[in-house]
Amino acid sequence: MQFFDRSSEASRPFLTWQRIVDWAQIHYRDRIFRKDELIPARPGLLYLVNKGVIRLAGKTTQLNSVNENASDIIDSPESNEDFPEETFLGFVPAGQPFEIVAQSCYDLQAYSHLDGTHVIWLYWHDLDNWPHFRKEVYEALRYQHQRKLLWLSALGQRRTIDRLMSFINLLIEEYGEPYEQGYCLPYILTHAQIGSSIGSTRVTVTRLMGKLRRQGLITIRDDNSICVPDIRH
């Protein structure tokens, strides 16, 4: 889903993406962030990503343990350092909105995943001036919610390797870009970040990624981006 298609601006003569950017700059509602910089986002505001990509993460007071299938257990012990404090929750690319919803047991955080990420923020009542824009925001957030339900369903599988493959497939389906014989994730994730999403550890993810590569289910490019071959080839 493309939230704002710049090619269709002619169909919105009263509202274009550039006009929103101009409005934000006039009202000091925008900022450019460095890679991995924390976005000072808070509940009650709407955020728009103009350039770059946002990485969403969550912090909990306790780590939820996941029972690994016997075939996924490795002999070497895994220290607490293998379990990251934050759980990776997904990306918000350019042209998409996001919000920070207050949770009683989950502290949501937003980070700039790429250098030069440009973020705009608005109060929800600001959307009253732009009913067509407000409608698109609601549709985009509703779509994101539906994707989260698919994410939770896929990550409910028992075996870690199945959760890992489902996680990769969901990311590729959502953000993948075509390459010679398949699709690649344009954003780099560490094995620790992947492990935080599937309820596993960095060590286990590294081992299972190697297994998936040997099986030909994924490939890793020189820039460490994850690729999935197109089964039609």
Number of C-alpha atoms within 10 A of each C-alpha: 11 10 15 19 11 13 7 10 14 10 9 12 8 10 14 18 16 12 11 15 18 14 14 17 13 10 10 11 16 21 14 16 20 15 15 15 16 15 18 8 17 15 11 13 15 20 21 23 21 22 18 20 24 30 21 21 21 18 16 14 9 8 14 9 8 12 13 16 11 8 9 14 12 12 5 7 9 13 9 9 10 17 19 19 18 19 23 21 19 16 21 21 22 19 19 23 23 22 17 17 13 12 10 7 11 13 15 21 21 24 21 25 24 19 15 15 23 21 24 21 19 16 12 12 11 11 15 11 9 12 11 13 18 16 11 15 20 12 13 20 16 12 12 18 12 11 14 14 11 14 20 12 12 19 20 15 14 13 16 25 23 16 22 24 20 20 19 20 19 16 19 20 14 13 17 20 13 15 12 9 13 18 21 25 21 17 17 13 15 13 19 23 22 22 24 24 23 26 20 26 22 20 18 21 23 15 14 18 20 15 14 15 14 11 10 11 15 21 21 14 9 7 8 14 15 22 25 24 17 13 8 6 7
